[in-house]
Amino acid sequence: MCKSKKVLSLIFAAVMLFCCMSFGAFAANDTVTVTFSAFDGNVIMPKQSLTVSDGTAEAYGYEPLENDHNGEKIYGVTALDVLAAAHKAYYGDKFTPSTASEYLDVVKGQIKLAFGKNANSSSFAVNNKAPHDDVYREDPVWGSSYTGYSICETRISSGDYMAYFFYQDKYFYSDMYAWFNVGGEMSDSERIVVGNPVTLTLKGFCFGWYGCYKEEDQGIAPLAGVDVYLVKDGEYTLIGKTDENGSLTFTPDSKGDYRLCAYGETLDEYETETPVSAAWFDLKVQTRAQYNLQKIIDFFRGIIEAIRNLFR
């Protein structure tokens, strides 16, 4: 009993420290922590964390926009800041203000060169969606949609995930943008008890054609026949393909942290092989005791987040 009280006391102390740190961070909005990945048919940069400051792109010679296409002021970190920070992380000391344009070239919001490659056939998603304004424009000829934001217009917040990718189909831009679902919900991570299986369903849609459509009009569907890899120490080991329902069940053999990545090809509605961009999933496999302890910690974090939201 005393041991249990001691553990709960330690948890409570850690939660209070987390709470104090959280409130202290309210005022800082010029630096964000995001996740980023880059893909060109193969993985350029696996999904990873980046800390990005407002003005990063400008520091490397890229010209920011003051206002978006609706005349709204652009504040804070943008997707261009994130892309510049990603290039710095990838190239290191080779990426400087004097050499940046050799690797990343952006002209009036249009990405011409990225990761040293022609980028006219490329795009990016934020939180698995095409960044766009919320002004829905009716167009019976070309299709009603929102208007997308350029790399310079897209605002980025802490916790966002930005995926940059080169289209593999450079003629019709039919590539499927993909993500994982668990239990019917979009998810990029999960915790399970060691010995238990997890069933993942890969879903996606034709990003180039339907990215700025309403979600119900995007044709989101399970993606069958896509290769799923176990990623460890930079090595990609094929563990299977998604079935006709876009699903794959994975049972880890020991506790630890696992990362899965899916990409390759699927059949579209016309039974044509279509490229699929990379989707990432992190799996934490724990003992029953670890799993239960984490549930307690998550409970307290939920309370803290609710309190934080009251002051936003």
ZAROVEX-336557 format. One line per field, with one value per residue (C-alpha): residue in three letters; x, y, z. Coordinates in nm, 2 decimals, m for minus. Layout:
N
resn = [ALA;...];
xx = [X;...];
yy = [Y;...];
zz = [Z;...];
END
This chain:
312
resn = [MET;CYS;LYS;SER;LYS;LYS;VAL;LEU;SER;LEU;ILE;PHE;ALA;ALA;VAL;MET;LEU;PHE;CYS;CYS;MET;SER;PHE;GLY;ALA;PHE;ALA;ALA;ASN;ASP;THR;VAL;THR;VAL;THR;PHE;SER;ALA;PHE;ASP;GLY;ASN;VAL;ILE;MET;PRO;LYS;GLN;SER;LEU;THR;VAL;SER;ASP;GLY;THR;ALA;GLU;ALA;TYR;GLY;TYR;GLU;PRO;LEU;GLU;ASN;ASP;HIS;ASN;GLY;GLU;LYS;ILE;TYR;GLY;VAL;THR;ALA;LEU;ASP;VAL;LEU;ALA;ALA;ALA;HIS;LYS;ALA;TYR;TYR;GLY;ASP;LYS;PHE;THR;PRO;SER;THR;ALA;SER;GLU;TYR;LEU;ASP;VAL;VAL;LYS;GLY;GLN;ILE;LYS;LEU;ALA;PHE;GLY;LYS;ASN;ALA;ASN;SER;SER;SER;PHE;ALA;VAL;ASN;ASN;LYS;ALA;PRO;HIS;ASP;ASP;VAL;TYR;ARG;GLU;ASP;PRO;VAL;TRP;GLY;SER;SER;TYR;THR;GLY;TYR;SER;ILE;CYS;GLU;THR;ARG;ILE;SER;SER;GLY;ASP;TYR;MET;ALA;TYR;PHE;PHE;TYR;GLN;ASP;LYS;TYR;PHE;TYR;SER;ASP;MET;TYR;ALA;TRP;PHE;ASN;VAL;GLY;GLY;GLU;MET;SER;ASP;SER;GLU;ARG;ILE;VAL;VAL;GLY;ASN;PRO;VAL;THR;LEU;THR;LEU;LYS;GLY;PHE;CYS;PHE;GLY;TRP;TYR;GLY;CYS;TYR;LYS;GLU;GLU;ASP;GLN;GLY;ILE;ALA;PRO;LEU;ALA;GLY;VAL;ASP;VAL;TYR;LEU;VAL;LYS;ASP;GLY;GLU;TYR;THR;LEU;ILE;GLY;LYS;THR;ASP;GLU;ASN;GLY;SER;LEU;THR;PHE;THR;PRO;ASP;SER;LYS;GLY;ASP;TYR;ARG;LEU;CYS;ALA;TYR;GLY;GLU;THR;LEU;ASP;GLU;TYR;GLU;THR;GLU;THR;PRO;VAL;SER;ALA;ALA;TRP;PHE;ASP;LEU;LYS;VAL;GLN;THR;ARG;ALA;GLN;TYR;ASN;LEU;GLN;LYS;ILE;ILE;ASP;PHE;PHE;ARG;GLY;ILE;ILE;GLU;ALA;ILE;ARG;ASN;LEU;PHE;ARG];
xx = [0.00;0.28;0.46;0.14;0.11;0.47;0.41;0.10;0.29;0.56;0.30;0.12;0.45;0.55;0.20;0.23;0.57;0.43;0.14;0.38;0.59;0.28;0.14;0.48;0.47;0.15;0.31;0.55;0.41;0.70;0.86;0.68;0.76;0.62;0.67;0.78;0.85;0.96;0.89;0.98;0.88;1.13;1.17;1.39;1.32;1.13;0.88;1.07;1.04;1.16;1.17;1.10;1.10;0.91;1.16;1.36;1.29;1.37;1.70;1.80;1.69;1.33;1.08;0.78;0.43;0.26;m0.09;m0.26;m0.48;m0.78;m0.58;m0.55;m0.23;0.01;0.16;0.39;0.55;0.46;0.50;0.79;0.97;0.92;1.05;1.36;1.42;1.38;1.64;1.88;1.82;1.88;2.18;2.34;2.63;2.59;2.26;2.35;2.20;2.44;2.38;2.01;1.88;2.08;1.86;1.53;1.40;1.06;0.93;0.61;0.49;0.57;0.82;1.06;1.33;1.33;1.59;1.79;1.53;1.28;0.98;0.72;0.54;0.53;0.29;0.25;m0.01;m0.07;m0.23;m0.32;m0.51;m0.45;m0.41;m0.68;m0.90;m1.25;m1.42;m1.62;m1.65;m1.92;m1.80;m2.03;m1.77;m1.44;m1.59;m1.67;m1.39;m1.19;m0.88;m0.56;m0.28;0.07;0.37;0.42;0.05;0.01;0.02;0.18;0.11;0.28;0.18;0.12;0.24;0.37;0.42;0.61;0.60;0.69;0.42;0.52;0.25;0.37;0.11;m0.22;m0.12;m0.32;m0.11;m0.30;m0.21;m0.24;m0.27;m0.35;m0.67;m0.71;m1.05;m1.21;m1.03;m0.73;m0.42;m0.04;0.04;m0.10;m0.01;m0.07;0.02;0.29;0.15;m0.16;m0.21;m0.30;m0.50;m0.42;m0.63;m0.46;m0.69;m0.63;m0.75;m0.63;m0.47;m0.39;m0.75;m0.96;m0.73;m0.94;m1.28;m1.51;m1.41;m1.73;m1.65;m1.28;m1.35;m1.15;m1.12;m0.92;m0.60;m0.54;m0.22;0.01;0.35;0.39;0.74;0.89;1.14;1.45;1.78;1.71;1.63;1.29;1.18;0.86;0.61;0.32;0.06;m0.27;m0.56;m0.87;m1.01;m0.68;m0.60;m0.30;m0.26;0.07;0.17;0.50;0.70;0.84;0.80;0.96;0.90;0.81;0.76;0.57;0.57;0.34;0.39;0.40;0.10;m0.27;m0.55;m0.77;m1.15;m1.06;m0.83;m0.52;m0.20;m0.17;0.12;0.07;0.27;0.43;0.21;0.37;0.27;0.44;0.36;0.46;0.44;0.44;0.40;0.06;0.20;0.35;0.03;m0.18;0.06;0.06;m0.32;m0.30;m0.05;m0.27;m0.57;m0.39;m0.26;m0.62;m0.71;m0.42;m0.51;m0.87;m0.74;m0.51;m0.79;m0.98;m0.70;m0.66];
yy = [0.00;0.24;0.16;0.24;0.57;0.66;0.58;0.80;1.08;1.07;1.07;1.37;1.56;1.49;1.61;1.93;2.00;1.93;2.17;2.45;2.40;2.40;2.73;2.89;2.80;2.99;3.31;3.14;3.11;3.20;2.86;2.53;2.16;1.96;1.63;1.61;1.35;1.36;1.10;1.06;0.70;0.61;0.77;1.08;1.18;0.94;1.10;1.30;1.59;1.94;2.26;2.55;2.93;3.20;3.35;3.04;3.05;3.42;3.36;3.14;3.40;3.29;3.57;3.54;3.67;3.93;3.83;3.52;3.51;3.63;3.93;3.79;3.87;3.58;3.54;3.29;2.98;2.88;2.56;2.72;2.77;2.40;2.30;2.51;2.37;2.02;2.09;2.22;1.90;1.69;1.86;2.00;2.24;2.22;2.41;2.78;3.11;3.12;2.76;2.71;2.77;2.47;2.24;2.43;2.70;2.87;3.14;3.32;3.03;2.77;2.51;2.47;2.26;2.05;1.82;1.90;1.77;1.93;1.99;2.11;1.78;1.78;1.88;1.87;1.79;1.92;1.68;1.45;1.72;1.97;2.31;2.55;2.84;2.77;2.96;2.71;2.81;2.66;2.56;2.32;2.29;2.21;2.10;2.30;2.33;2.54;2.73;2.57;2.76;2.78;2.68;3.04;3.09;2.77;2.85;2.58;2.51;2.30;1.94;1.96;1.69;1.81;1.55;1.66;1.43;1.41;1.28;0.95;0.99;1.30;1.30;1.26;1.32;1.01;0.94;0.83;1.01;0.76;0.73;0.46;0.40;0.20;0.11;0.32;0.64;0.81;0.74;0.76;0.58;0.32;0.15;m0.22;m0.49;m0.72;m1.03;m0.85;m0.79;m0.46;m0.43;m0.13;m0.01;0.20;0.47;0.74;0.94;1.11;1.41;1.60;1.59;1.60;1.76;2.08;1.91;1.86;1.55;1.36;1.43;1.31;0.95;0.83;0.45;0.16;0.09;m0.27;m0.44;m0.18;m0.29;m0.25;m0.23;m0.26;0.02;m0.03;0.15;0.28;m0.06;m0.13;m0.50;m0.60;m0.76;m0.79;m0.62;m0.47;m0.70;m0.63;m0.41;m0.22;m0.40;m0.57;m0.73;m0.71;m0.89;m0.78;m1.05;m0.84;m0.51;m0.20;0.07;m0.03;0.18;0.08;0.25;0.17;0.28;0.13;0.08;0.00;m0.05;0.26;0.25;0.17;m0.13;0.07;0.05;0.38;0.51;0.54;0.79;0.69;0.65;0.62;0.44;0.42;0.14;0.12;m0.23;m0.24;m0.48;m0.48;m0.28;m0.02;0.01;0.07;0.32;0.51;0.52;0.70;0.95;1.01;1.07;1.35;1.50;1.51;1.71;1.95;2.00;2.08;2.34;2.48;2.52;2.74;2.99;3.00];
zz = [0.00;0.09;m0.24;m0.43;m0.25;m0.33;m0.70;m0.71;m0.53;m0.79;m1.07;m0.91;m0.87;m1.24;m1.35;m1.15;m1.31;m1.65;m1.57;m1.47;m1.78;m2.00;m1.87;m1.91;m2.28;m2.36;m2.48;m2.72;m3.07;m3.29;m3.25;m3.30;m3.28;m3.57;m3.75;m4.11;m4.38;m4.74;m5.01;m5.38;m5.44;m5.17;m4.83;m4.84;m4.48;m4.24;m4.02;m3.76;m3.52;m3.61;m3.41;m3.64;m3.58;m3.76;m4.01;m4.08;m4.45;m4.47;m4.30;m4.59;m4.85;m4.92;m4.96;m4.73;m4.81;m4.60;m4.70;m4.84;m5.15;m4.95;m4.81;m4.46;m4.27;m4.25;m3.90;m3.74;m3.88;m4.23;m4.43;m4.61;m4.28;m4.21;m4.56;m4.51;m4.17;m4.31;m4.58;m4.31;m4.11;m4.42;m4.56;m4.25;m4.31;m4.69;m4.66;m4.60;m4.71;m5.00;m5.12;m5.02;m5.37;m5.50;m5.29;m5.24;m5.48;m5.43;m5.66;m5.56;m5.36;m5.63;m5.53;m5.83;m5.66;m5.34;m5.21;m5.51;m5.75;m6.00;m5.78;m6.03;m5.97;m5.60;m5.32;m4.94;m4.68;m4.33;m4.09;m4.38;m4.56;m4.84;m4.68;m4.80;m4.70;m4.58;m4.86;m5.07;m5.43;m5.65;m5.99;m6.19;m6.47;m6.29;m5.96;m5.65;m5.40;m5.16;m5.27;m5.17;m4.98;m5.13;m4.93;m4.83;m4.72;m4.51;m4.13;m3.91;m3.54;m3.28;m3.31;m3.69;m3.93;m4.27;m4.54;m4.85;m5.16;m5.52;m5.75;m5.91;m6.18;m6.34;m6.62;m6.44;m6.07;m5.97;m5.66;m5.35;m5.03;m4.75;m4.37;m4.12;m3.93;m3.61;m3.48;m3.75;m3.66;m3.82;m3.61;m3.64;m3.32;m3.07;m2.74;m2.69;m2.44;m2.55;m2.72;m2.85;m3.22;m3.38;m3.70;m3.92;m4.21;m4.48;m4.63;m4.88;m5.18;m5.50;m5.34;m5.67;m5.79;m5.47;m5.21;m5.19;m5.21;m4.92;m4.73;m4.83;m5.20;m5.19;m5.25;m4.95;m4.96;m4.82;m5.02;m5.10;m5.20;m5.06;m4.91;m4.54;m4.39;m4.05;m4.01;m3.78;m3.79;m4.14;m4.28;m4.43;m4.40;m4.58;m4.35;m4.58;m4.80;m4.71;m4.79;m5.00;m4.72;m4.69;m4.36;m4.21;m3.87;m3.69;m3.37;m3.22;m3.05;m2.77;m2.59;m2.74;m2.99;m3.35;m3.66;m3.97;m4.31;m4.60;m4.96;m5.31;m5.54;m5.53;m5.78;m5.83;m5.92;m6.28;m6.17;m6.28;m6.07;m5.89;m5.67;m5.30;m5.09;m4.76;m4.45;m4.10;m3.78;m3.45;m3.21;m2.85;m2.70;m2.32;m2.03;m1.86;m1.57;m1.81;m2.00;m1.69;m1.55;m1.88;m1.87;m1.53;m1.67;m1.98;m1.75;m1.56;m1.89;m2.01;m1.71;m1.76;m2.13;m2.04;m1.79;m2.06;m2.30;m2.06;m2.08;m2.46];
END
